[in-house]
């Protein structure tokens, strides 16, 4: 299996490249994610609009095969260029992913096209497992400029990870924390400080 980090966002709500925002200890968001994924996956890909800033991490960095199609386009690029049938996709702005939750999503995935967590009736498409079987459906949606990731799920065999299991594996739901604003950055620092003091 392969871990895919999507780092191609436009960063419209925060005037920085989110992947390189540093939290306490000077570690960029993407470095925190890479550390978790390296313990789980033999291959990690970074999908980015511009490869150069990410080359220092010593991982394969690929650009979008079809530009300007948002996260769905990034997922397509990662799936096409990965060497694995099953691929765990995460956004570069999600610094607190819980390894136990990811491991559980990998188990028993063979019968499904997508394995995705669901909380409060909403799925989290940028913390999910996708198989290469998704490629034709994603490509069809991209060609129609229908870019909402949730829409592809209607055409695929999906396993949803419900709240009861999420509560066991990630009781604080921090895997779903994503950093979009300066307020989010402040909250992330507070979470780190609280964790360090526990």
Backbone as a printed PyTorch tensor [residue, N CA C, xyz], in Angstrom:
tensor([[[  0.8380,  -1.1900,   0.0000],
         [  0.0000,   0.0000,   0.0000],
         [  0.8810,   1.2500,   0.0000]],

        [[  0.2970,   2.3300,  -0.4400],
         [  1.0180,   3.6030,  -0.5620],
         [  0.2880,   4.6880,   0.2150]],

        [[  1.0530,   5.5740,   0.8350],
         [  0.4940,   6.7760,   1.4460],
         [  0.6650,   7.9440,   0.4930]],

        [[ -0.4020,   8.6820,   0.2700],
         [ -0.3740,   9.8230,  -0.6530],
         [ -0.7260,  11.0930,   0.1140]],

        [[  0.1620,  12.0880,   0.0550],
         [ -0.0860,  13.3750,   0.7050],
         [ -0.4470,  14.3930,  -0.3670]],

        [[ -1.6220,  14.9910,  -0.2450],
         [ -2.0430,  16.0270,  -1.1890],
         [ -1.5540,  17.3820,  -0.6990]],

        [[ -0.6740,  18.0020,  -1.4790],
         [ -0.0710,  19.2770,  -1.0690],
         [ -0.2590,  20.3410,  -2.1480]],

        [[ -1.3410,  20.2120,  -2.9160],
         [ -1.5090,  21.1230,  -4.0450],
         [ -2.5590,  22.1860,  -3.8620]],

        [[ -2.9970,  22.4440,  -2.6200],
         [ -4.0610,  23.4250,  -2.3990],
         [ -3.6380,  24.8450,  -2.7280]],

        [[ -4.6420,  25.7150,  -2.9120],
         [ -4.3650,  27.1170,  -3.2480],
         [ -4.1180,  27.9890,  -2.0260]],

        [[ -4.3840,  27.4560,  -0.8250],
         [ -4.1450,  28.2040,   0.4140],
         [ -4.8630,  29.5470,   0.4190]],

        [[ -6.1240,  29.5530,   0.0330],
         [ -6.8570,  30.8130,  -0.1000],
         [ -7.2140,  31.4330,   1.2470]],

        [[ -7.3360,  30.6110,   2.3060],
         [ -7.7590,  31.1540,   3.5950],
         [ -6.6020,  31.4840,   4.5270]],

        [[ -5.3990,  31.1090,   4.1330],
         [ -4.2200,  31.4380,   4.9350],
         [ -3.0860,  31.7140,   3.9540]],

        [[ -2.4230,  32.8470,   4.1290],
         [ -1.4690,  33.3180,   3.1190],
         [ -0.1010,  32.6530,   3.2740]],

        [[ -0.0890,  31.3360,   3.3360],
         [  1.1540,  30.5730,   3.4660],
         [  0.9420,  29.2420,   2.7720]],

        [[  2.0570,  28.5980,   2.4100],
         [  1.9510,  27.2070,   1.9670],
         [  1.7060,  26.3640,   3.2120]],

        [[  0.5060,  25.7900,   3.2910],
         [  0.1100,  25.1280,   4.5350],
         [  1.0600,  23.9960,   4.9250]],

        [[  1.5690,  23.2830,   3.9420],
         [  2.4340,  22.1390,   4.2380],
         [  3.6460,  22.5270,   5.0780]],

        [[  4.0840,  23.7970,   4.9610],
         [  5.3220,  24.2170,   5.6220],
         [  5.0810,  25.0890,   6.8440]],

        [[  3.8250,  25.2300,   7.2560],
         [  3.5510,  25.9370,   8.5110],
         [  4.1850,  25.1540,   9.6510]],

        [[  4.9250,  25.8520,  10.4950],
         [  5.6340,  25.1770,  11.5770],
         [  4.8620,  25.3050,  12.8780]],

        [[  4.7030,  24.1780,  13.5430],
         [  4.1180,  24.1610,  14.8680],
         [  5.2450,  24.1170,  15.8970]],

        [[  4.8860,  23.9360,  17.1350],
         [  5.8760,  23.9260,  18.2060],
         [  7.0090,  22.9520,  17.8870]],

        [[  8.2320,  23.3960,  18.1250],
         [  9.3900,  22.5590,  17.8420],
         [  9.9300,  22.7580,  16.4390]],

        [[  9.2810,  23.6260,  15.6600],
         [  9.7610,  23.9610,  14.3290],
         [  9.5280,  22.9050,  13.2730]],

        [[  8.6230,  21.9580,  13.5350],
         [  8.3730,  20.8920,  12.5690],
         [  7.2200,  21.2780,  11.6450]],

        [[  7.4470,  21.3310,  10.3330],
         [  6.3520,  21.6640,   9.4090],
         [  5.2490,  20.6110,   9.4450]],

        [[  4.0390,  21.0270,   9.0870],
         [  2.9070,  20.1120,   9.0830],
         [  3.2170,  18.8520,   8.2850]],

        [[  3.7790,  19.0230,   7.0930],
         [  3.9920,  17.8710,   6.2270],
         [  4.9980,  16.8950,   6.8420]],

        [[  5.9570,  17.4120,   7.6050],
         [  6.9450,  16.5300,   8.2480],
         [  6.2680,  15.6590,   9.3070]],

        [[  5.2990,  16.2090,  10.0170],
         [  4.5570,  15.4330,  11.0210],
         [  3.7990,  14.2920,  10.3410]],

        [[  3.1900,  14.5970,   9.1950],
         [  2.4070,  13.5870,   8.4730],
         [  3.3240,  12.5060,   7.9070]],

        [[  4.4330,  12.9220,   7.3210],
         [  5.3940,  11.9550,   6.7620],
         [  5.8640,  10.9840,   7.8420]],

        [[  6.1180,  11.4870,   9.0400],
         [  6.5920,  10.6300,  10.1360],
         [  5.5830,   9.5230,  10.4450]],

        [[  4.2970,   9.8700,  10.4870],
         [  3.2660,   8.8620,  10.7640],
         [  3.1800,   7.8660,   9.6130]],

        [[  3.1600,   8.3760,   8.3800],
         [  2.9900,   7.4980,   7.2200],
         [  4.1800,   6.5670,   7.0160]],

        [[  5.3870,   7.0350,   7.3330],
         [  6.5750,   6.1880,   7.1330],
         [  6.5200,   4.9190,   7.9870]],

        [[  5.8390,   4.9980,   9.1160],
         [  5.7220,   3.8210,   9.9780],
         [  4.6700,   2.8400,   9.4650]],

        [[  3.8980,   3.2610,   8.4620],
         [  2.7780,   2.4450,   7.9910],
         [  2.9110,   1.9820,   6.5440]],

        [[  3.6210,   2.7550,   5.7210],
         [  3.6340,   2.4850,   4.2770],
         [  5.0540,   2.4030,   3.7290]],

        [[  5.3240,   1.4210,   2.8590],
         [  6.6450,   1.3280,   2.2410],
         [  6.8780,   2.4030,   1.1880]],

        [[  5.7890,   2.9460,   0.6510],
         [  5.9080,   4.0000,  -0.3680],
         [  5.0490,   5.1830,   0.0480]],

        [[  5.6100,   6.3880,  -0.1030],
         [  4.8520,   7.6200,   0.1430],
         [  5.0560,   8.5310,  -1.0620]],

        [[  3.9570,   9.0800,  -1.5670],
         [  4.0010,  10.0390,  -2.6640],
         [  3.4860,  11.3830,  -2.1790]],

        [[  4.0820,  12.4460,  -2.6630],
         [  3.5530,  13.7890,  -2.4350],
         [  3.0330,  14.3020,  -3.7700]],

        [[  1.7850,  14.7670,  -3.7930],
         [  1.2090,  15.3650,  -5.0040],
         [  1.1630,  16.8690,  -4.7770]],

        [[  1.8370,  17.6320,  -5.6480],
         [  1.9670,  19.0780,  -5.4440],
         [  1.8790,  19.8150,  -6.7740]],

        [[  1.5030,  21.0950,  -6.7040],
         [  1.4930,  21.9300,  -7.9180],
         [  2.9120,  22.2220,  -8.3890]],

        [[  3.8040,  22.3570,  -7.4140],
         [  5.1930,  22.6780,  -7.7140],
         [  6.0760,  21.7030,  -6.9330]],

        [[  6.8570,  20.9130,  -7.6160],
         [  7.6180,  19.8460,  -6.9800],
         [  8.7560,  20.3660,  -6.1000]],

        [[  9.3940,  21.4490,  -6.5160],
         [ 10.6760,  21.8650,  -5.9220],
         [ 10.6760,  21.9930,  -4.3950]],

        [[  9.6830,  22.6420,  -3.7740],
         [  9.7660,  22.8280,  -2.3150],
         [  9.7430,  21.5250,  -1.5150]],

        [[  9.3190,  20.4260,  -2.1430],
         [  9.1280,  19.1750,  -1.4050],
         [ 10.2570,  18.1660,  -1.6200]],

        [[ 11.1920,  18.4770,  -2.5080],
         [ 12.2160,  17.4980,  -2.8700],
         [ 13.1550,  17.1650,  -1.7150]],

        [[ 13.3090,  18.1040,  -0.7680],
         [ 14.2220,  17.8720,   0.3560],
         [ 13.7800,  16.7160,   1.2480]],

        [[ 12.5270,  16.2900,   1.1300],
         [ 12.0440,  15.2060,   1.9920],
         [ 12.4430,  13.8220,   1.4770]],

        [[ 13.0700,  13.7740,   0.3030],
         [ 13.5780,  12.5010,  -0.2070],
         [ 12.4990,  11.5240,  -0.6310]],

        [[ 11.3210,  12.0390,  -0.9540],
         [ 10.1990,  11.2010,  -1.3870],
         [  9.8310,  11.5470,  -2.8250]],

        [[  9.1920,  10.6120,  -3.5390],
         [  8.7110,  10.9560,  -4.8830],
         [  7.6790,  12.0900,  -4.7990]],

        [[  7.8660,  13.1010,  -5.6140],
         [  6.9240,  14.2260,  -5.6730],
         [  6.3900,  14.3050,  -7.0920]],

        [[  5.0740,  14.2710,  -7.2360],
         [  4.4760,  14.2820,  -8.5710],
         [  3.5510,  15.4920,  -8.7000]],

        [[  3.4420,  15.9790,  -9.9130],
         [  2.5300,  17.0920, -10.1750],
         [  1.2170,  16.5490, -10.7100]],

        [[  0.1610,  17.3590, -10.5980],
         [ -1.1520,  16.9360, -11.0660],
         [ -1.1100,  16.5880, -12.5500]],

        [[ -1.6940,  15.4480, -12.8930],
         [ -1.7850,  15.0490, -14.2990],
         [ -2.7580,  15.9470, -15.0520]],

        [[ -3.8120,  16.3740, -14.3660],
         [ -4.7760,  17.3240, -14.9360],
         [ -4.8260,  18.4970, -13.9740]],

        [[ -4.3290,  19.6300, -14.3880],
         [ -4.1820,  20.7670, -13.4660],
         [ -5.5140,  21.4650, -13.1990]],

        [[ -5.5700,  22.1050, -12.0310],
         [ -6.7010,  22.9590, -11.7110],
         [ -7.9740,  22.2240, -11.3540]],

        [[ -7.8570,  20.9720, -10.9060],
         [ -9.0530,  20.1810, -10.5840],
         [ -9.1850,  19.8930,  -9.0960]],

        [[ -8.4410,  20.6460,  -8.2710],
         [ -8.6110,  20.5380,  -6.8320],
         [ -8.1910,  19.1860,  -6.2660]],

        [[ -8.6680,  18.8770,  -5.0450],
         [ -8.2720,  17.6270,  -4.3880],
         [ -8.6350,  16.3790,  -5.1900]],

        [[ -9.7530,  16.4050,  -5.9060],
         [-10.1290,  15.2180,  -6.6910],
         [ -9.0790,  14.9480,  -7.7690]],

        [[ -8.5750,  16.0120,  -8.3840],
         [ -7.5000,  15.8620,  -9.3660],
         [ -6.2270,  15.3320,  -8.7200]],

        [[ -5.9590,  15.7680,  -7.4820],
         [ -4.7910,  15.2710,  -6.7550],
         [ -4.9050,  13.7910,  -6.4530]],

        [[ -6.1160,  13.3580,  -6.0770],
         [ -6.3300,  11.9320,  -5.8040],
         [ -6.0950,  11.1230,  -7.0760]],

        [[ -6.6330,  11.5980,  -8.1940],
         [ -6.4170,  10.8860,  -9.4630],
         [ -4.9220,  10.7550,  -9.7610]],

        [[ -4.1890,  11.8460,  -9.6250],
         [ -2.7550,  11.8240,  -9.9240],
         [ -2.0250,  10.8200,  -9.0400]],

        [[ -2.3410,  10.8530,  -7.7370],
         [ -1.7050,   9.9200,  -6.8130],
         [ -2.0110,   8.4770,  -7.1580]],

        [[ -3.2800,   8.1920,  -7.4610],
         [ -3.6640,   6.8170,  -7.7840],
         [ -2.9860,   6.3380,  -9.0690]],

        [[ -2.9220,   7.2000, -10.0660],
         [ -2.3180,   6.8040, -11.3450],
         [ -0.8180,   6.5520, -11.2150]],

        [[ -0.1510,   7.3290, -10.3680],
         [  1.3050,   7.2610, -10.2980],
         [  1.8170,   6.3740,  -9.1630]],

        [[  0.9200,   5.8970,  -8.3270],
         [  1.2900,   4.9730,  -7.2600],
         [  1.5620,   3.5820,  -7.8460]],

        [[  2.4000,   2.8260,  -7.1470],
         [  2.6620,   1.4450,  -7.5750],
         [  1.7160,   0.4640,  -6.8730]],

        [[  0.8360,   0.9610,  -6.0100],
         [ -0.0250,   0.0950,  -5.1950],
         [ -1.4730,   0.1620,  -5.6480]],

        [[ -2.1860,  -0.9460,  -5.4400],
         [ -3.6200,  -0.9500,  -5.7420],
         [ -4.3780,  -0.1020,  -4.7260]],

        [[ -3.9560,  -0.1770,  -3.4410],
         [ -4.6560,   0.5460,  -2.3730],
         [ -3.7840,   1.6900,  -1.8740]],

        [[ -4.4100,   2.8450,  -1.6880],
         [ -3.6670,   4.0640,  -1.3870],
         [ -4.4010,   4.8840,  -0.3320]],

        [[ -3.6710,   5.2180,   0.7200],
         [ -4.2430,   6.0680,   1.7610],
         [ -3.9420,   7.5150,   1.4220]],

        [[ -4.9910,   8.3300,   1.3300],
         [ -4.8530,   9.7360,   0.9280],
         [ -5.1140,  10.6360,   2.1280]],

        [[ -4.2250,  11.6100,   2.3290],
         [ -4.4020,  12.5730,   3.4230],
         [ -3.9890,  13.9630,   2.9350]],

        [[ -4.6950,  14.9820,   3.4220],
         [ -4.3280,  16.3520,   3.1010],
         [ -3.0970,  16.7740,   3.8890]],

        [[ -2.3280,  17.7120,   3.3380],
         [ -1.0810,  18.1420,   3.9810],
         [ -1.3400,  19.0440,   5.1830]],

        [[ -2.6130,  19.3910,   5.4180],
         [ -2.9330,  20.3030,   6.5220],
         [ -3.5870,  19.5790,   7.6950]],

        [[ -3.3490,  18.2640,   7.7990],
         [ -3.9580,  17.4500,   8.8540],
         [ -2.8450,  16.8700,   9.7260]],

        [[ -2.3480,  17.6470,  10.6970],
         [ -1.1130,  17.2800,  11.3960],
         [ -1.2510,  16.2510,  12.5050]],

        [[ -2.4880,  15.8660,  12.8620],
         [ -2.6620,  15.0010,  14.0300],
         [ -3.2760,  13.6490,  13.6810]],

        [[ -2.9730,  13.1070,  12.5090],
         [ -3.5840,  11.8310,  12.1360],
         [ -3.1420,  10.7290,  13.0960]],

        [[ -4.1080,   9.9250,  13.4860],
         [ -3.8930,   8.8630,  14.4690],
         [ -3.5790,   7.5530,  13.7390]],

        [[ -2.3970,   7.0230,  14.0030],
         [ -1.9430,   5.8080,  13.3090],
         [ -2.9140,   4.6490,  13.5130]],

        [[ -3.4980,   4.5380,  14.7000],
         [ -4.4090,   3.4200,  14.9780],
         [ -5.6220,   3.4580,  14.0550]],

        [[ -6.1310,   4.6500,  13.7760],
         [ -7.2740,   4.7890,  12.8760],
         [ -6.8870,   4.4020,  11.4530]],

        [[ -5.7280,   4.8620,  11.0210],
         [ -5.2580,   4.5350,   9.6660],
         [ -5.0610,   3.0320,   9.5230]],

        [[ -4.4390,   2.4100,  10.5150],
         [ -4.2140,   0.9560,  10.4690],
         [ -5.5340,   0.2010,  10.3460]],

        [[ -6.5280,   0.6270,  11.0990],
         [ -7.8150,  -0.0460,  11.0450],
         [ -8.4360,   0.0850,   9.6560]],

        [[ -8.2780,   1.2360,   9.0230],
         [ -8.8350,   1.4430,   7.6880],
         [ -8.1760,   0.5310,   6.6590]],

        [[ -6.9210,   0.1630,   6.9110],
         [ -6.2070,  -0.6940,   5.9680],
         [ -6.6510,  -2.1500,   6.0580]],

        [[ -7.1820,  -2.5260,   7.2190],
         [ -7.5630,  -3.9260,   7.4360],
         [ -8.8720,  -4.2570,   6.7150]],

        [[ -8.8810,  -5.3480,   6.0040],
         [-10.1020,  -5.7920,   5.3370],
         [-10.5980,  -4.8690,   4.2540]],

        [[ -9.6750,  -4.1670,   3.6010],
         [-10.0900,  -3.2030,   2.5650],
         [-10.2500,  -3.8640,   1.1940]],

        [[ -9.8350,  -5.1260,   1.0620],
         [ -9.7310,  -5.7490,  -0.2590],
         [-11.0530,  -5.8070,  -1.0190]],

        [[-12.1670,  -5.8440,  -0.3160],
         [-13.4640,  -5.9610,  -0.9880],
         [-14.0870,  -4.6120,  -1.3360]],

        [[-13.3400,  -3.5240,  -1.1220],
         [-13.9280,  -2.1910,  -1.2910],
         [-13.0730,  -1.3210,  -2.2120]],

        [[-13.7420,  -0.3360,  -2.8130],
         [-13.0310,   0.6650,  -3.6130],
         [-12.5560,   1.8210,  -2.7410]],

        [[-13.3240,   2.1330,  -1.7070],
         [-13.0170,   3.2550,  -0.8160],
         [-13.3190,   2.8320,   0.6190]],

        [[-12.4260,   3.1860,   1.5360],
         [-12.6930,   3.0500,   2.9720],
         [-12.5590,   4.4520,   3.5560]],

        [[-13.6200,   4.9210,   4.2240],
         [-13.6720,   6.3350,   4.5960],
         [-14.3430,   6.5140,   5.9550]],

        [[-13.7900,   7.3820,   6.8140],
         [-14.4370,   7.6360,   8.1030],
         [-15.6670,   8.5370,   7.9230]],

        [[-16.6280,   8.3470,   8.8180],
         [-17.8470,   9.1580,   8.7720],
         [-18.1980,   9.5990,  10.1890]],

        [[-18.2870,  10.9020,  10.4140],
         [-18.6860,  11.4310,  11.7180],
         [-19.7580,  12.4910,  11.5030]],

        [[-20.7460,  12.4820,  12.3750],
         [-21.8160,  13.4810,  12.2710],
         [-22.5250,  13.4450,  10.9420]],

        [[-22.5790,  12.2630,  10.3300],
         [-23.2450,  12.1330,   9.0380],
         [-22.4340,  12.6220,   7.8540]],

        [[-21.1910,  13.0470,   8.0970],
         [-20.3250,  13.5480,   7.0190],
         [-19.0870,  12.6670,   6.8910]],

        [[-18.7080,  12.3680,   5.6480],
         [-17.4770,  11.6050,   5.4240],
         [-16.2870,  12.5580,   5.3380]],

        [[-15.0930,  12.0170,   5.5630],
         [-13.8530,  12.8030,   5.4680],
         [-13.0280,  12.2710,   4.2940]],

        [[-13.2190,  12.8500,   3.0930],
         [-12.5730,  12.2930,   1.8980],
         [-11.0710,  12.4960,   1.8220]],

        [[-10.5160,  13.3860,   2.6370],
         [ -9.0690,  13.5850,   2.6130],
         [ -8.3830,  12.9030,   3.7910]],

        [[ -9.0170,  11.8450,   4.2740],
         [ -8.4110,  10.9400,   5.2490],
         [ -9.0360,   9.5800,   4.9560]],

        [[ -8.7410,   9.0590,   3.7690],
         [ -9.4680,   7.8820,   3.2940],
         [ -8.5690,   7.0070,   2.4280]],

        [[ -9.0120,   5.7660,   2.2760],
         [ -8.2960,   4.7900,   1.4590],
         [ -9.0210,   4.6400,   0.1180]],

        [[ -8.2760,   4.7300,  -0.9820],
         [ -8.8480,   4.6130,  -2.3260],
         [ -8.0930,   3.5340,  -3.0940]],

        [[ -8.8290,   2.7080,  -3.8340],
         [ -8.1620,   1.7350,  -4.6990],
         [ -8.0680,   2.2960,  -6.1200]],

        [[ -7.2240,   1.6640,  -6.9080],
         [ -7.0960,   2.1010,  -8.3010],
         [ -8.3970,   1.8940,  -9.0890]],

        [[ -9.3230,   1.0900,  -8.5420],
         [-10.6310,   0.9320,  -9.1980],
         [-11.3700,   2.2600,  -9.3120]],

        [[-10.9810,   3.2390,  -8.5020],
         [-11.6460,   4.5480,  -8.5130],
         [-11.2610,   5.4010,  -9.7220]],

        [[-10.1590,   5.0560, -10.3750],
         [ -9.6110,   5.9370, -11.4200],
         [-10.6290,   6.2640, -12.5200]],

        [[-11.3210,   5.2740, -13.1260],
         [-12.2600,   5.6250, -14.2090],
         [-13.3870,   6.5540, -13.7440]],

        [[-13.8970,   6.3210, -12.5410],
         [-14.9880,   7.1570, -12.0180],
         [-14.4890,   8.5780, -11.7680]],

        [[-13.3080,   8.6980, -11.1510],
         [-12.7510,  10.0310, -10.8860],
         [-12.4930,  10.7610, -12.1990]],

        [[-11.9140,  10.0640, -13.1700],
         [-11.6030,  10.6970, -14.4620],
         [-12.8840,  11.2190, -15.1240]],

        [[-13.9280,  10.4090, -15.0770],
         [-15.2060,  10.8250, -15.6670],
         [-15.7180,  12.1020, -14.9980]],

        [[-15.6250,  12.1790, -13.6740],
         [-16.0820,  13.3760, -12.9570],
         [-15.2180,  14.5900, -13.2850]],

        [[-13.9050,  14.3810, -13.3870],
         [-13.0190,  15.4960, -13.7320],
         [-13.3250,  16.0510, -15.1130]],

        [[-13.6350,  15.1760, -16.0450],
         [-13.9310,  15.6240, -17.4010],
         [-15.2300,  16.4530, -17.4590]],

        [[-16.0960,  16.2370, -16.4830],
         [-17.3440,  17.0020, -16.4110],
         [-17.2190,  18.1880, -15.4540]],

        [[-16.0170,  18.3990, -14.9280],
         [-15.7910,  19.4410, -13.9180],
         [-16.6940,  19.2770, -12.7050]],

        [[-17.0180,  18.0450, -12.3980],
         [-17.8170,  17.7120, -11.2170],
         [-16.8110,  17.2890, -10.1480]],

        [[-16.3530,  18.2570,  -9.3400],
         [-15.1420,  18.0650,  -8.5470],
         [-15.3920,  17.7150,  -7.0820]],

        [[-16.6350,  17.5310,  -6.6830],
         [-16.9130,  17.1790,  -5.2850],
         [-16.5820,  15.7090,  -5.0550]],

        [[-15.6360,  15.4570,  -4.1590],
         [-15.1700,  14.0890,  -3.9470],
         [-16.3100,  13.1900,  -3.4870]],

        [[-17.1840,  13.7240,  -2.6440],
         [-18.2630,  12.8990,  -2.0940],
         [-19.1590,  12.3050,  -3.1830]],

        [[-19.2420,  12.9690,  -4.3250],
         [-20.1330,  12.4940,  -5.3920],
         [-19.6560,  11.1950,  -6.0220]],

        [[-18.3520,  10.9530,  -6.0150],
         [-17.8550,   9.7270,  -6.6470],
         [-18.2510,   8.5020,  -5.8250]],

        [[-18.5320,   8.7030,  -4.5410],
         [-18.8070,   7.5660,  -3.6570],
         [-20.0640,   6.8210,  -4.0710]],

        [[-20.9950,   7.5210,  -4.6980],
         [-22.2540,   6.8870,  -5.1170],
         [-22.0240,   5.8080,  -6.1710]],

        [[-20.8810,   5.8740,  -6.8610],
         [-20.6100,   4.9380,  -7.9590],
         [-19.5760,   3.8730,  -7.5820]],

        [[-19.2010,   3.8440,  -6.3230],
         [-18.1380,   2.9440,  -5.8910],
         [-18.5910,   2.1090,  -4.6980]],

        [[-17.8530,   1.0280,  -4.4460],
         [-18.1540,   0.1860,  -3.2940],
         [-17.4090,   0.7620,  -2.0860]],

        [[-18.1700,   1.2680,  -1.1340],
         [-17.6020,   2.0710,  -0.0520],
         [-17.8270,   1.4010,   1.3070]],

        [[-16.7750,   1.3810,   2.0920],
         [-16.8760,   0.9510,   3.4910],
         [-16.7170,   2.1900,   4.3660]],

        [[-17.7330,   2.4720,   5.1680],
         [-17.6860,   3.6300,   6.0500],
         [-17.2690,   3.1990,   7.4570]],

        [[-16.3280,   3.9400,   8.0360],
         [-15.9060,   3.6940,   9.4140],
         [-16.7560,   4.6090,  10.2950]],

        [[-17.6180,   4.0080,  11.1140],
         [-18.5800,   4.7850,  11.8850],
         [-18.0130,   5.3910,  13.1550]],

        [[-18.8310,   6.2020,  13.7920],
         [-18.3920,   6.9640,  14.9640],
         [-17.9970,   6.0790,  16.1380]],

        [[-18.6750,   4.9440,  16.3070],
         [-18.3370,   4.0590,  17.4340],
         [-16.8820,   3.6030,  17.3460]],

        [[-16.4710,   3.2230,  16.1350],
         [-15.0850,   2.7750,  15.9520],
         [-14.1140,   3.9390,  16.0570]],

        [[-14.5020,   5.0770,  15.5030],
         [-13.6280,   6.2570,  15.5840],
         [-13.3990,   6.6390,  17.0380]],

        [[-14.4460,   6.5450,  17.8600],
         [-14.3190,   6.8590,  19.2840],
         [-13.2810,   5.9700,  19.9590]],

        [[-13.2160,   4.7140,  19.5400],
         [-12.2400,   3.7870,  20.1310],
         [-10.8160,   4.0750,  19.6610]],

        [[-10.6800,   4.4150,  18.3800],
         [ -9.3600,   4.5410,  17.7700],
         [ -8.7780,   5.9460,  17.8730]],

        [[ -9.6350,   6.9410,  17.8960],
         [ -9.1950,   8.3380,  17.9530],
         [-10.2420,   9.1290,  18.7430]],

        [[-10.3020,   8.8950,  20.0610],
         [-11.3980,   9.4630,  20.8600],
         [-11.4750,  10.9890,  20.8290]],

        [[-10.3560,  11.6550,  20.5840],
         [-10.3930,  13.1300,  20.5300],
         [-10.6770,  13.6500,  19.1180]],

        [[-10.7980,  12.7280,  18.1580],
         [-11.1110,  13.0720,  16.7680],
         [-10.0800,  14.0390,  16.1690]],

        [[ -8.8500,  13.9710,  16.6510],
         [ -7.8380,  14.9110,  16.1580],
         [ -7.3750,  14.5850,  14.7380]],

        [[ -7.6040,  13.3510,  14.2980],
         [ -7.2440,  13.0120,  12.9130],
         [ -7.9560,  13.9140,  11.9180]],

        [[ -9.1090,  14.4350,  12.3160],
         [ -9.9330,  15.2220,  11.3990],
         [ -9.6630,  16.7220,  11.4940]],

        [[ -8.7150,  17.0840,  12.3540],
         [ -8.3580,  18.5020,  12.4910],
         [ -7.5690,  18.9230,  11.2600]],

        [[ -8.0580,  19.9380,  10.5620],
         [ -7.2490,  20.4730,   9.4620],
         [ -7.0410,  21.9640,   9.6560]],

        [[ -5.9000,  22.4210,   9.1990],
         [ -5.4400,  23.7710,   9.4800],
         [ -5.6680,  24.6500,   8.2600]],

        [[ -6.6570,  25.5340,   8.3630],
         [ -7.0010,  26.4010,   7.2310],
         [ -6.8000,  27.8830,   7.5060]],

        [[ -6.8020,  28.2700,   8.7880],
         [ -6.7510,  29.6880,   9.1460],
         [ -5.7150,  29.9040,  10.2470]],

        [[ -5.4390,  31.1780,  10.5230],
         [ -4.5220,  31.4990,  11.6170],
         [ -5.0960,  31.0390,  12.9590]],

        [[ -6.4220,  31.0830,  13.0850],
         [ -7.0700,  30.5890,  14.3020],
         [ -6.8210,  29.0830,  14.4750]],

        [[ -6.9050,  28.3600,  13.3590],
         [ -6.6150,  26.9210,  13.4020],
         [ -5.1750,  26.6820,  13.8360]],

        [[ -4.2740,  27.5170,  13.3370],
         [ -2.8610,  27.3600,  13.7000],
         [ -2.6760,  27.5750,  15.2060]],

        [[ -3.3490,  28.5740,  15.7390],
         [ -3.2710,  28.8500,  17.1750],
         [ -3.8180,  27.6620,  17.9750]],

        [[ -4.9360,  27.1170,  17.5120],
         [ -5.5320,  25.9810,  18.2150],
         [ -4.6120,  24.7600,  18.1550]],

        [[ -3.9630,  24.5550,  17.0060],
         [ -3.0310,  23.4310,  16.8720],
         [ -1.8910,  23.5560,  17.8800]],

        [[ -1.3690,  24.7830,  18.0540],
         [ -0.3010,  24.9910,  19.0450],
         [ -0.8010,  24.6580,  20.4420]],

        [[ -2.0400,  25.0730,  20.7450],
         [ -2.6070,  24.7970,  22.0700],
         [ -2.7680,  23.2900,  22.2880]],

        [[ -3.1990,  22.5860,  21.2480],
         [ -3.3620,  21.1360,  21.3600],
         [ -2.0230,  20.4560,  21.6310]],

        [[ -0.9860,  20.9220,  20.9500],
         [  0.3420,  20.3470,  21.1610],
         [  0.8290,  20.5970,  22.5810]],

        [[  0.6210,  21.8110,  23.0690],
         [  1.0730,  22.1540,  24.4240],
         [  0.3220,  21.3290,  25.4680]],

        [[ -1.0060,  21.1610,  25.2420],
         [ -1.8090,  20.3850,  26.1740],
         [ -1.3480,  18.9240,  26.1890]],

        [[ -1.0640,  18.3960,  24.9850],
         [ -0.6090,  17.0030,  24.8740],
         [  0.7340,  16.8170,  25.5790]],

        [[  1.6220,  17.8130,  25.4360],
         [  2.9540,  17.7200,  26.0570],
         [  2.8680,  17.7320,  27.5760]],

        [[  1.8320,  18.3760,  28.1110],
         [  1.7080,  18.4900,  29.5570],
         [  0.9590,  17.3220,  30.1880]],

        [[  0.3520,  16.4570,  29.3330],
         [ -0.4300,  15.3230,  29.8650],
         [  0.4830,  14.1860,  30.3030]]])
